[in-house]
Amino acid sequence: MLLAGISLAVPAIPTILAPLIFFWSASIQVRSEEAILSQALGRDYEQYAATVPRWVSMRRGVRP
């Protein structure tokens, strides 16, 4: 949110790209960690991931 606010306050190419690059890199990090957890924990992690949202207060299609 801070990066998005700065991009609104200082409209320049670097400040506009900063939030986009952050969310892109965060999604790559999350996916790599999920793959490792899935390999390490197997079915237990798959059941957990199906019932818990990836991002705070964003629901997935499957409900517990």
Steps between C-alpha positions, in 0.01 A plus 500: 500500500789731575647450154161561340458821701843623401426427134189719529687778679804496270381403151818374336585179317711349785235570763225356280704186426597440865162360619468288186847352543434438870177306439660305216798397714275421799282271288807316372629457856163371624470249216849364561434462872167328430672252267759416766232459768296279270799274437595486867155456654299343218126451543484676838626822343266463202201476735625800697554709185149416376340647812724799583518811279839586351469872572344655810117510483479377141295183473558214260220315328517207746355554844564281805 
